[in-house]
Amino acid sequence: MSGIALALLVGAGGSAAMAFVPARLAAWLGAGLAASLCAFYAAHLGAVSTGAVPAAAFWGVPALDIAGGLRLDGLALLFALLITGIGALVFLYAGSYMAGDARLRRLLVMLGLFMTAMLGAVTADDAILLFIFWELTSLASFFLVGTNHQSPAARKAALQALLVTGGGGLALLAGLVLVAIAAGTTSISGMIAAAPAVLAHPAAEPAMLLVIAGAFAKSAQVPFHFWLPNAMAAPTPVSAYLHSATMVKLGVYLLARFNPLYQGVALWHELLMWAGLATAATGALLALRETDLKRVLAHTTVTGLGTLVMLIGIAPELSATAAVTFLLVHAFYKAALFLVVGIVDHETGSRDGAALGGLGRAMPLTAVAAGLAAFSMAGLPPFVGFVAKELLYEAKLGAGPASDVLIVLGFLINASMVAVAGVLSLRLFLGASRPTPETPHDPHWAMIAGPVLLALLGLAAGSMPALVADLVVEPAVRAILGRPVAVTLKLWHGFNLVLALSAATVLLGVVLFLAWERIVPGLRRAEAIDRFGPARFYERLLAGTISLAERCTGLVQHGHLHGYIATLFAATAIALLGTLAVRGGFDAPAFAFGALDPRALALVAIVVGVLATVLARSVLVAVMAMGLVGFAVSLLFLLFGAPDVAFTQFAVETLLVVILAAALVILPIATRDDRAPRRKLADAAVAILAGAAVTAVLLAVLATPFDPRLGAWFGANSYPAAHGRNVVNVILVDFRALDTLGEIMVLAIAAFAVVALLRRARTGDAR
Amino acid sequence: MQALLAAPLLVPLATACLAALFWGRAAAQRAIGMAGSLVLLAVAALLLREVAAGGRIVGQMGGWPAPFGITLVVDAFAAIMLLITGVMAVSVSLYAMASGARERDRAGFQPLLHSLLLGVCGAFVTGDLFNLYVWFEVMLIASFGLLVLERTPAQIDGGLRYVMLNLVGTTFFLMAVGLIYGLAGTLNLADLARLAPGIANQGALAAAGMLLLVAFGAKAAVFPLFNWLPAAYHTASVPVAAIFAALLTKVGVYAIIRVWTLLFAHDVAFFGPVLGAVAVATMVVGVLGAAAHHDVMRILSFHIISQIGYMLVGVALMTPLAIAGSVFYILHHIIVKANLFLLAGAIRREGGSFALARLGGLWVGAPLLGLLFLVPALSLAGLPPLSGFWAKLMVIRGSIEAGANLVAAAALLVGLLTLYSMVKIWNEAFWKPAPEGAALPAPAMGERAASYAPIVALAGITLAIGLWTEPFARLSLVVAGGLLDREGYIAAVLAPGATHLAGVVP
């Protein structure tokens, strides 16, 4: 088995193993697992950067034309490194963050499974396989958001995350199936190779929109962005890992993955660009309304995701380079900041940005890590964040007619990111220290290792941009564009418009930072954001669906047997009459009243019986009248030459009346008909309609000449082959003996059930 | 192989009779029941081995040639249904050894269970329309006996509703058989399939078919004929509910697929849209019922209805992939659904109730139960990589390929609502803190093992189908190929050389 397939099995196996060791050890096991997987993927860096694409067969279902298979190109490798690298730090962190918590082990197992699913999703070269792993990450997110499941808010947030991403998953599945049908394969590289066929398919556009919808829901793009801040109900390591560094980027990954397929479609670019921009702006605005630092970070993550989607939308080579670089940068600083906020929360007992401050003296190491990460976030040199921001502006400048809007909004968004970065570093750690619920101090090294390392990586990447460009960015960009491109990253671009924009951004950011305490309450008062936001729409939709379900169910399953029977007959009548109306076929046998056989007058008794049944005021009389109908039918049998059938019928009818009458005496059944007149009328209508429908079909059947070959064969073979002179008997006990066996069983079972019932009634109820 | 053909009837018949002879000796009855279930499973496995690659085993009962006698036919579809019936029989027999076994067995559980299996197996193997009716009757009366096993007022009430509505449906079945016999002059399914396209009055045939569809649809619990199911299932004892959920409605679905692929395949232009509309309405109304309820048994009952809709998509579209999707769906669903009902029983034992409001804390108190619940629950919602995902994928792909985008959209959305109601059970019973109230005493170790063993086994099968889909998907496609090969079925049954059990009649 190939290495990249084995890596997934190792991931799954390792995660399962964590369930069987003590929690503390499980954290180490997880960190080791993730680190060794990271090393394994890192070993592919050299080969992949020179153009090799390792592939492996994996999990196909040939019967369903699902080829399966894994593929590790530059894009997949970049994601795999982020997933495993940050994963290792998160495992380490979680083991310390939740030390002593009974839920830790389950959380770690789920984190391990999540990591494996993420690796599967980014290395899959098959759309269905990708979807499987995609949904598994949503599921893992559900369980991880619900870690604190005693709290109703956590349960609600978990459900919301699952329904929103799961709903997006449905759209994605539909889209992928459409693309697969158009391309004739589920292989992603095959789909890209068959791009002309996919784009020429009549459903090409809906398919593309469905894929985009799936990606948007997963990556929290407007209007699906609301679930992400609520998912912060998860413990901080989970938030840092799933809801910032990895899972929410899966939507971005999908768009990047399918970019080679759709990069010639104008709608693709427009939609991604504008939706991304709207998302980035929304995130920036909402980030400035919060003081809960975790929610602040969640909103800035939304901004980051929007920026990535926008950059994929702006298509040309530079923006793809910008996207990959920003992806890397964002993963470093955002994960670091999340972990820092977790540390602050853990060590001070609070994460309210308005109440905290001056923590630097008590937690110097944390302050340094936060500062480094925040500088990268603010896009200051010499951090890699600066490189990314320069690229961002450059890409926007080259975006054609839309570049003005992109630049202006981008400028505001970036400035607010600078302000938030200031809040998370300067405000939090400098200045006068304020009282906190617990005495702050630097955490255990396992918790601080992650943020420090990530922040340093940001610095290192910024100081050797060429290496990063060759090894990581270029291969990923090649995968996004589907063709090789020259990628150069550098810190210093010279004095130009972009640098001026950068400087202005920092300036405005500083102003916003200084005014932060006034901006937040100001924006808070803007209630319209809450009232008209999609979060409210989700609530309404969910509540509306439940209320629709309740009303519909109350209407259909109302609990009255009477109504159920009426439904059954009415449905039958409508089905039969409708069929005859649509298909035609109504017919009646020729009938001459003059030639009426006088024996048929027995029919009159049936009519009388039916009328008596219907008009009877007590159930007992109705039962007797029904008996009359039965006797009349028996009479017909007798008159038309079937005496044995007639005698059977006589016996049955007599017994039936006697038993029913007896039952009526014993059982507490209402013996009088107390239906309201309107109800009676409706029942009569249903009954007449059903009777008419069956009669109509029966007449049509009777008009068809009957093929008597079965009867003829039975008659001819009864004596010579079956040695019986009574054909009916021979049919019952020989030709169709199996039917008779079944009917005997019916009687036996009925007798048995009755005896069992009565017996238990006598011995008393055990329950 | 001919000798095996009647075994799916003889084994449950013999087991039921034998168990009945040991009236009052509960332990002996249980042993006989278990043995009968195991033999049935083995017989089904042998039959499937013969026909798994396609082909049919045909036998004329009593040696009377078709279409005059009664024909039994086992093809891949019938064999796979028999196998799954065997699996269910063993699982439920095992589960029924746990709590309350003695009371149940004294009330005649074992003979009634195997009588029910007789009816179910008979419906699967018969090649005759009237004979099918007979097996429907056997099923109906046996299931009534099982339903009111504990004789609580709720059961009697539910049982009455069940039997009344089903009797009407069965009567419609008989009327439809009469009408079709009047039109074609034969009852043998192969013979009917041969004659149906040539019948002059196609309108009358379609109307008779419609009456048959009402009868089968009532048995399968499709919209708007499903009222009997939610009215009764939640009152049944757990093993009974499990076997009902697994098999009863599926016999209706089986009958629809069998009869429509044989008798009405030429009229797909008329029946296709009708069945498609019924399928979508059933999916939607069923899942809404599940979303509205807060009792585990009731939620699960409505899900049965909802999922029946998916199983009808194949016969509505009549394409190989769609039919294979339906077949795969049936297999997946039977295992998952029966397991969920068994789990509902386990939830009540551990948590003390079926009502979500009175449940809670099980994820902390019974994590194993939680994991076991998740497998079928998530599979039911169609989450990958469990069996339900592949079933849904096949149905959706089949629908889109056939241009039925509305069906695909409904299938996807209903999946989301299914997920919602499964998560509702999870959130309330497992995640929510346990409400105030005494915990039940833990059941004895042996009882626990007996009730968990089938749950674990069925969850294992669900996982296996999910992770190793290829053979199941391939088999479903073989089944679909066989169902669409009308000529092959007709030739196999009516060919002069068709094999006989007894001597050939001159």
Boltz contact constraints between the chains, C-beta under 6 A:
constraints:
  - contact:
      token1: [A, 61]
      token2: [B, 469]
      max_distance: 6.0
  - contact:
      token1: [A, 61]
      token2: [B, 470]
      max_distance: 6.0
  - contact:
      token1: [A, 61]
      token2: [B, 473]
      max_distance: 6.0
  - contact:
      token1: [A, 63]
      token2: [B, 470]
      max_distance: 6.0
  - contact:
      token1: [A, 63]
      token2: [B, 473]
      max_distance: 6.0
  - contact:
      token1: [A, 63]
      token2: [B, 474]
      max_distance: 6.0
  - contact:
      token1: [A, 63]
      token2: [B, 477]
      max_distance: 6.0
  - contact:
      token1: [A, 64]
      token2: [B, 473]
      max_distance: 6.0
  - contact:
      token1: [A, 132]
      token2: [B, 384]
      max_distance: 6.0
  - contact:
      token1: [A, 132]
      token2: [B, 385]
      max_distance: 6.0
  - contact:
      token1: [A, 135]
      token2: [B, 383]
      max_distance: 6.0
  - contact:
      token1: [A, 135]
      token2: [B, 384]
      max_distance: 6.0
  - contact:
      token1: [A, 149]
      token2: [B, 431]
      max_distance: 6.0
  - contact:
      token1: [A, 150]
      token2: [B, 433]
      max_distance: 6.0
  - contact:
      token1: [A, 155]
      token2: [B, 427]
      max_distance: 6.0
  - contact:
      token1: [A, 155]
      token2: [B, 431]
      max_distance: 6.0
  - contact:
      token1: [A, 159]
      token2: [B, 423]
      max_distance: 6.0
  - contact:
      token1: [A, 166]
      token2: [B, 419]
      max_distance: 6.0
  - contact:
      token1: [A, 167]
      token2: [B, 416]
      max_distance: 6.0
  - contact:
      token1: [A, 170]
      token2: [B, 412]
      max_distance: 6.0
  - contact:
      token1: [A, 170]
      token2: [B, 416]
      max_distance: 6.0
  - contact:
      token1: [A, 174]
      token2: [B, 412]
      max_distance: 6.0
  - contact:
      token1: [A, 177]
      token2: [B, 397]
      max_distance: 6.0
  - contact:
      token1: [A, 177]
      token2: [B, 400]
      max_distance: 6.0
  - contact:
      token1: [A, 549]
      token2: [B, 288]
      max_distance: 6.0
  - contact:
      token1: [A, 549]
      token2: [B, 291]
      max_distance: 6.0
  - contact:
      token1: [A, 549]
      token2: [B, 292]
      max_distance: 6.0
  - contact:
      token1: [A, 550]
      token2: [B, 292]
      max_distance: 6.0
  - contact:
      token1: [A, 552]
      token2: [B, 288]
      max_distance: 6.0
  - contact:
      token1: [A, 553]
      token2: [B, 288]
      max_distance: 6.0
  - contact:
      token1: [A, 553]
      token2: [B, 289]
      max_distance: 6.0
  - contact:
      token1: [A, 553]
      token2: [B, 292]
      max_distance: 6.0
  - contact:
      token1: [A, 557]
      token2: [B, 230]
      max_distance: 6.0
  - contact:
      token1: [A, 561]
      token2: [B, 161]
      max_distance: 6.0
  - contact:
      token1: [A, 564]
      token2: [B, 165]
      max_distance: 6.0
  - contact:
      token1: [A, 564]
      token2: [B, 227]
      max_distance: 6.0
  - contact:
      token1: [A, 567]
      token2: [B, 224]
      max_distance: 6.0
  - contact:
      token1: [A, 568]
      token2: [B, 168]
      max_distance: 6.0
  - contact:
      token1: [A, 571]
      token2: [B, 224]
      max_distance: 6.0
  - contact:
      token1: [A, 572]
      token2: [B, 214]
      max_distance: 6.0
  - contact:
      token1: [A, 575]
      token2: [B, 210]
      max_distance: 6.0
  - contact:
      token1: [A, 575]
      token2: [B, 214]
      max_distance: 6.0
  - contact:
      token1: [A, 576]
      token2: [B, 207]
      max_distance: 6.0
  - contact:
      token1: [A, 576]
      token2: [B, 210]
      max_distance: 6.0
  - contact:
      token1: [A, 579]
      token2: [B, 206]
      max_distance: 6.0
  - contact:
      token1: [A, 579]
      token2: [B, 207]
      max_distance: 6.0
  - contact:
      token1: [A, 579]
      token2: [B, 210]
      max_distance: 6.0
  - contact:
      token1: [A, 580]
      token2: [B, 207]
      max_distance: 6.0
  - contact:
      token1: [A, 583]
      token2: [B, 203]
      max_distance: 6.0
  - contact:
      token1: [A, 583]
      token2: [B, 206]
      max_distance: 6.0
  - contact:
      token1: [A, 584]
      token2: [B, 203]
      max_distance: 6.0
  - contact:
      token1: [A, 585]
      token2: [B, 201]
      max_distance: 6.0
  - contact:
      token1: [A, 585]
      token2: [B, 203]
      max_distance: 6.0
  - contact:
      token1: [A, 585]
      token2: [B, 204]
      max_distance: 6.0
  - contact:
      token1: [A, 697]
      token2: [B, 179]
      max_distance: 6.0
  - contact:
      token1: [A, 697]
      token2: [B, 207]
      max_distance: 6.0
  - contact:
      token1: [A, 700]
      token2: [B, 204]
      max_distance: 6.0
  - contact:
      token1: [A, 701]
      token2: [B, 179]
      max_distance: 6.0
  - contact:
      token1: [A, 701]
      token2: [B, 182]
      max_distance: 6.0
  - contact:
      token1: [A, 701]
      token2: [B, 183]
      max_distance: 6.0
  - contact:
      token1: [A, 701]
      token2: [B, 204]
      max_distance: 6.0
  - contact:
      token1: [A, 704]
      token2: [B, 183]
      max_distance: 6.0
  - contact:
      token1: [A, 704]
      token2: [B, 201]
      max_distance: 6.0
  - contact:
      token1: [A, 707]
      token2: [B, 185]
      max_distance: 6.0
  - contact:
      token1: [A, 713]
      token2: [B, 68]
      max_distance: 6.0
  - contact:
      token1: [A, 721]
      token2: [B, 505]
      max_distance: 6.0
  - contact:
      token1: [A, 735]
      token2: [B, 64]
      max_distance: 6.0
  - contact:
      token1: [A, 735]
      token2: [B, 69]
      max_distance: 6.0
  - contact:
      token1: [A, 736]
      token2: [B, 70]
      max_distance: 6.0
  - contact:
      token1: [A, 737]
      token2: [B, 62]
      max_distance: 6.0
  - contact:
      token1: [A, 738]
      token2: [B, 61]
      max_distance: 6.0
  - contact:
      token1: [A, 738]
      token2: [B, 70]
      max_distance: 6.0
  - contact:
      token1: [A, 739]
      token2: [B, 131]
      max_distance: 6.0
  - contact:
      token1: [A, 739]
      token2: [B, 134]
      max_distance: 6.0
  - contact:
      token1: [A, 742]
      token2: [B, 134]
      max_distance: 6.0
  - contact:
      token1: [A, 742]
      token2: [B, 138]
      max_distance: 6.0
  - contact:
      token1: [A, 745]
      token2: [B, 138]
      max_distance: 6.0
  - contact:
      token1: [A, 746]
      token2: [B, 137]
      max_distance: 6.0
  - contact:
      token1: [A, 746]
      token2: [B, 138]
      max_distance: 6.0
  - contact:
      token1: [A, 746]
      token2: [B, 141]
      max_distance: 6.0
  - contact:
      token1: [A, 749]
      token2: [B, 115]
      max_distance: 6.0
  - contact:
      token1: [A, 749]
      token2: [B, 141]
      max_distance: 6.0
  - contact:
      token1: [A, 749]
      token2: [B, 142]
      max_distance: 6.0
  - contact:
      token1: [A, 750]
      token2: [B, 141]
      max_distance: 6.0
  - contact:
      token1: [A, 753]
      token2: [B, 145]
      max_distance: 6.0
  - contact:
      token1: [A, 756]
      token2: [B, 107]
      max_distance: 6.0
  - contact:
      token1: [A, 756]
      token2: [B, 108]
      max_distance: 6.0
  - contact:
      token1: [A, 760]
      token2: [B, 107]
      max_distance: 6.0
  - contact:
      token1: [A, 760]
      token2: [B, 151]
      max_distance: 6.0
  - contact:
      token1: [A, 766]
      token2: [B, 103]
      max_distance: 6.0
  - contact:
      token1: [A, 767]
      token2: [B, 150]
      max_distance: 6.0
